[in-house]
Amino acid sequence: MGRNDTCKLVIIQIVTLLIFLNHSFSQEKGIQKEPNLPPAYLLKANFKTQVYYNYVLSDTTKIKRVYADSSVREFQRIIRYFLTIMQPDSPKDGFSKVEISIDSINYRFIEGNKVYEFTNIETSNPNVFKFDDFQTYNIPMSMQFVIVYSPYGEVARIEGERLLEKRAYIEQLKNSIPDSIWYYNWTDGLSDNRLKFIGDVIKLLYPVNPVYRDSVWYSPLELQIDGILILDTVELRATGFINNKYTIIGKFVNPNLIPKKVKFYDIKTLSFPYKLTDSSGFLEQILSAGGLVQELNIKLQLTVEVGNPFIFKENITKNLHWEMVNSYRFK
């Protein structure tokens, strides 16, 4: 065999080896497992028709008020709302009507040695009914109304025959009781904003398409915090699916005030301007695979300055916790 033939043989062997290695790599690549992608979640909240759900909203507020002369007042308010929620019929044209009943409330206010409490009319100290703050926050008790959810899951409107009758009655009394604080307490306590804040346990909008674990989306969120109306676009992500439940966490991005009159504790006027100077907040929602909100937790830190010129500022710590505690169906 000559030199040229030997060279040709070596070249052929090299080419054959490359073909073999390439083929082997392709086969190995073909049987290689795909990367472990996070599961895709199709998130949606809803209520089963003709099922009654009992929720409890625990609303805890701690306020430190600092006046222009540096004097300080600190007080705490704890309200528990006991709710019954039921969707009587299937959605129509995508709109769902959900009946809400605020069955009762527990109220406790603490400032120094002063304590005001309400659990029920029979056992509560009568002095609580004269207490300014209780008069502001007890109005929604025993109210029944309907939240109408749009096909996208947002609150489209609030309605209800009993609610409209109560609002009309307040308007009839307006001229005979020309007390601006009294009128504010009732109109604000029966407003769409207050009732939505208490009765809408869903609060969030979810993506139309499935999302992957830890992917981010945004949802508008409106809250009435002690009479102050706040609107934000919260950043959300689903962090996992355990025990047939999704966990969704979120953070507030840039809360903004929606202007409205506000009744501040122990202040006898509604005319003071106010502004939000600092804010932060986080939330967590537990959503069942069937779309039921099991829990919703919201924590907020707000600083509000009141008066122009400055009168006082309030550092507000707010903890909100909605929890589904029972469900049942009448046979």
TAZIHU-V350048 format. One record per pair of residues at least 24 apart in sequence whose ideal C-beta (glycine too) atoms are under 6 Angstrom apart, sorted by the first residue. I is the first residue (numbers start at 1). J is the second residue. D is the distance in whole Angstrom. If there is no record, write none. Layout:
((I & J & D) (I & J & D))
This chain:
((38 & 212 & 5) (38 & 213 & 4) (40 & 210 & 4) (40 & 212 & 6) (41 & 210 & 6) (41 & 211 & 5) (41 & 238 & 5) (42 & 210 & 5) (43 & 206 & 4) (44 & 291 & 5) (45 & 202 & 5) (45 & 291 & 5) (45 & 293 & 6) (46 & 291 & 4) (47 & 87 & 4) (49 & 87 & 5) (49 & 90 & 6) (51 & 327 & 6) (51 & 329 & 5) (52 & 84 & 6) (52 & 86 & 5) (52 & 328 & 5) (53 & 85 & 5) (53 & 324 & 6) (53 & 327 & 5) (54 & 84 & 6) (54 & 325 & 5) (54 & 326 & 4) (55 & 83 & 4) (55 & 201 & 6) (55 & 322 & 6) (55 & 324 & 5) (56 & 82 & 6) (56 & 323 & 6) (56 & 325 & 6) (57 & 81 & 4) (57 & 322 & 5) (58 & 321 & 5) (59 & 320 & 6) (60 & 319 & 4) (61 & 318 & 5) (62 & 317 & 4) (63 & 314 & 5) (63 & 316 & 5) (64 & 315 & 4) (65 & 312 & 5) (65 & 314 & 5) (66 & 313 & 5) (67 & 312 & 5) (68 & 310 & 5) (75 & 111 & 4) (76 & 110 & 5) (77 & 109 & 5) (78 & 108 & 5) (79 & 105 & 6) (79 & 107 & 5) (80 & 106 & 4) (81 & 105 & 5) (81 & 198 & 5) (94 & 151 & 3) (95 & 148 & 6) (96 & 149 & 4) (97 & 146 & 5) (97 & 148 & 5) (98 & 147 & 5) (99 & 146 & 6) (100 & 145 & 6) (100 & 147 & 6) (100 & 199 & 4) (101 & 144 & 5) (102 & 140 & 5) (102 & 143 & 5) (105 & 141 & 5) (107 & 134 & 6) (109 & 133 & 6) (133 & 265 & 5) (135 & 185 & 6) (136 & 185 & 5) (136 & 263 & 5) (139 & 185 & 6) (139 & 186 & 6) (139 & 189 & 3) (140 & 189 & 6) (145 & 195 & 6) (147 & 199 & 6) (147 & 200 & 6) (153 & 205 & 5) (155 & 196 & 5) (155 & 200 & 6) (158 & 192 & 5) (158 & 195 & 6) (184 & 263 & 6) (184 & 270 & 6) (193 & 224 & 5) (193 & 229 & 6) (194 & 224 & 6) (197 & 223 & 6) (197 & 224 & 4) (201 & 293 & 5) (201 & 322 & 5) (202 & 293 & 6) (211 & 238 & 6) (213 & 238 & 6) (225 & 318 & 6) (227 & 262 & 4) (227 & 263 & 6) (228 & 262 & 6) (229 & 258 & 4) (229 & 260 & 5) (230 & 255 & 5) (231 & 256 & 5) (231 & 258 & 6) (244 & 289 & 5) (245 & 286 & 5) (245 & 288 & 5) (246 & 287 & 5) (248 & 285 & 4) (249 & 284 & 5) (250 & 283 & 5) (251 & 282 & 5) (252 & 281 & 4) (255 & 279 & 5) (272 & 306 & 5) (272 & 307 & 5) (273 & 308 & 5) (274 & 304 & 5) (274 & 306 & 5) (275 & 305 & 5) (276 & 304 & 6) (277 & 303 & 5) (277 & 305 & 5) (278 & 303 & 4) (294 & 324 & 5) (295 & 323 & 5) (296 & 322 & 4) (297 & 321 & 5))
